Amino acid sequence: MSNTAPAHTAVSGNRKWAIGFTSVVAFFFILNKFILPEAGSGVQKFFNAWFSLTSMAEIMIWIIMALGLNIIVGYAGLLDLGYVAFWALGGYVAGWLMSPFFSGLNINFFGNPRPGLEFGIHFHVFLVLILGGVFTAIWGVIIGGPTLRLKSDYLALVTLGFGEIIPQFMLNGADIAGYNVTNGAQGIGGLDDVNLFGYVIGTFALPEKFLMVSLMAGAMIFFSIRLRDGRLGRAWLAIREDELAASMMGVPLWRTKFASYAIGAVGGGIGGVGFAILVGGVYADRFNFVISIIILAMVVMGGMGNVWGVVVGAVTLAWINSVGLIQVGELVNNSFGTNINFPSYQFLLFGLLLVLMMLFRREGFIPEARIRMVMNEDKVDEEVSDETKIASK
Amino acid sequence: MIKPIKIGALAIAGALALAACSGGSDSAGGDVLVVGTDLPLQGASADASKSTNEVAALVLEQAGGKAGDFTVEIKEYDDSTAAKGAWDDAACAKNAQDHVANTAQVAVMGTYNSGCAKIIIPVLNQAGMLMVSHANTYPGLTVEWDKGEPGLYYPSGARNYARVIAHDGFQGTAAAQFLFNEQGVTNLAVLDDTQAYGIGIADAVQIEFEKLGGTVFRGSWDVKQTQGYTATFEKIKASGATAVYYGGIFDNNGVQLVKDKTTVLGDNTAFLSMAPDGFSGYPTLREMPEAEGLWMTFAGKSLDGIIKGGGAPAKFIEDYTAKYGAQPNSSYAVYGGVAMQVILKAIAASDGTRQGVIDAVFAGEPLCLTAEESVSGMGFCLSTETGDVDTVTMTLQQMTGGVETDIKTLDIK
């Protein structure tokens, strides 16, 4: 067998998934932009209920978040329980740089302020996305620097602490030494509409907004795959599998972990900016511990380390949270005449799903090859043993 | 091996097949107009929201399901998610688009949370749809508060949002005036619970109290402060304050707060305390001996006040109790009914279009409900300029014998 065969298979697999992802995005864009407006009310109602475009756009944000965390948890094997902090930071970058919030300033750099609300800071969305990524990467470095020498449980606890501190800062940031930095619990609203070289994506341009965040998710998928296959990605995987062996092979442990934290944080920053644009503002209430856990569950259930597995995990859990349980509940109640409030059982169902996954498919929906081997070590050993016996015969 | 393209194709085919099977048409068509209710149906506010939806449904039922010549239906929207257990910004943004997408819908009753209203109002404003809230008390939604407000929420430049409850500015003003003028307090400690409602109302108390010539010690209590609040009350003691105002809601660790206040500063005869309607309607608070003597304000009439007032409003509560087996969960639920009454009246006065319904509130003569009409027993007119009520009835209550007792009502113009 050729040495390039596994690599070829991986590239081919990625291509298939990429075509699948692009097809689904194109399908929903074309459907909502051109077909549904002309379709019958029954068809419109169905898609609005089960696959509303606002929910689909939100799912794309969850994909970006999950892929960001996947770099930290899935690639480098560092348990992060405070990823929501990066979401918050990214969101506030959008709030600061795309709204009239800093009313004492009057800065417009290719921005798109609303008439009458020209004061504040109004940057172009591309610049805000870049700055959002850079800002969170810097915070990833600040947080990662002093903590990454810790291991496993201790690191998890410290990240949990940061995950609590930053949202609390946002919540209480209305008066920092006399300055209103975050507008506290009131949040920052009135974000500018996105203006792409004269084409304004307004409040009701949902297909365009969906396409925009889908492109962001697509870019995140691309960079995740490229990173994993590169030198840095292989170093992360080596550390994840065996830190001691990796260091013996010359992998600089601290620097490599540090890079995973900084690069992983970028996903949170970009996703945070995208989410703030979708919602039209940023509100501190969102950023709580549960969000960090849900993102982590997306990574674990999807398949830690496997980009497409994480995408499937994010789509599944985000859809269930957004519309799935409500619609399935309505379907069941209408079909059987029951009156069960399915969303109220979300965490019961969620917990049940986690338990079942851990019992029957610990490695996730679509596991990464190495993790599958580790998780099924006994089976692999048996298979190897069988193969050896056959060969010896 | 999993075939991703096949999976995608199968999912799309399945979706289309389901869509083809679903058939049917919108429940609302022709002259049937839809009013959406937008409330958090999951988490801590679930019971209050359920009760509010029931009150709104009963109001419509008693109107014969009609507003003028139009048949009206209610569609319930949930602006919370189970994951958060509270209102969710993404759910609010989704609902805003869903309201607009429902072509038969002409108005929204809600929201419960001001934060959610901040997201929904601008979307509905651009689509030209009326929204009437029964519970949003953040002042900046209708009047100038922070820079850019309230214009920030009305991109079209025209108004489309009204509320049937007084904003925090009124309640804070009434509390400050009561403490300064009637209780002789000149040095007041004002605490907030670090959340939007609490900060807003605490700000309002502080501004009015300082305007009257009093001195304010400002602090906060955080729900996550598990070690309690004795240190905060020690600071208050040292500040020379003679009364404390709790700006926030009792849900946010109010039990610990009230207990620690009594431990450090003494009971309410020794050291006066006062709270807004965020402390109203909690059986746990009523059962606490430390709460005895606590002063409270309620923006509007309390549930007991409505029942004691008799007439049509009391009959409505009776009807509700007969139908659902218990009284409305809170006074806010009743105000949900008032908001629905406003919407029905606006629809009746309109041509059945979204713009017509908005015009019924914001153009021409102000839309009014008389005290006899209103299920809260409180008459008012809506300002065509701001969408706020022109008359605010404030109920002053005191906890006596484990009951929130109405002391008097204050009509503030």
Interface residues (C-beta under 8 A of the other chain):
Chain A: G13 K16 W17 I19 G20 F21 S23 V24 F27 G40 S41 G42 V43 Q44 K45 F46 F47 N48 W50 F51 S52 L53 T54 S55 E58 P100 S103 R114 G116 L117 F119 G120 Q168 L171 N172 A174 N183 G184 A185 Q186 G187 G189 G190 G202 T203 F204 L206 F275 L278 V279 G280 G281 Y283 D285 R286 N288 V290 I291 I294 W308 N321 S322 L325 I326 P343 S344 Q346 F347 I366
Chain B: M1 I2 K3 P4 I5 I7 G8 A9 A11 I12 A15 L18 A19 A20 S22 G23 G24 S25 D26 G29 L41 Q42 A46 D78 T81 A82 A83 K84 G85 A86 W87 D88 D89 A90 A91 C92 A93 K94 Q97 D98 V100 A101 G115 K118 I119 P122 V123 Q126 A127 Y138 G140 D146 K147 G148 G151 L152 Y153 P155 G157 T194 Q195 A196 G198 I199 G200 K224
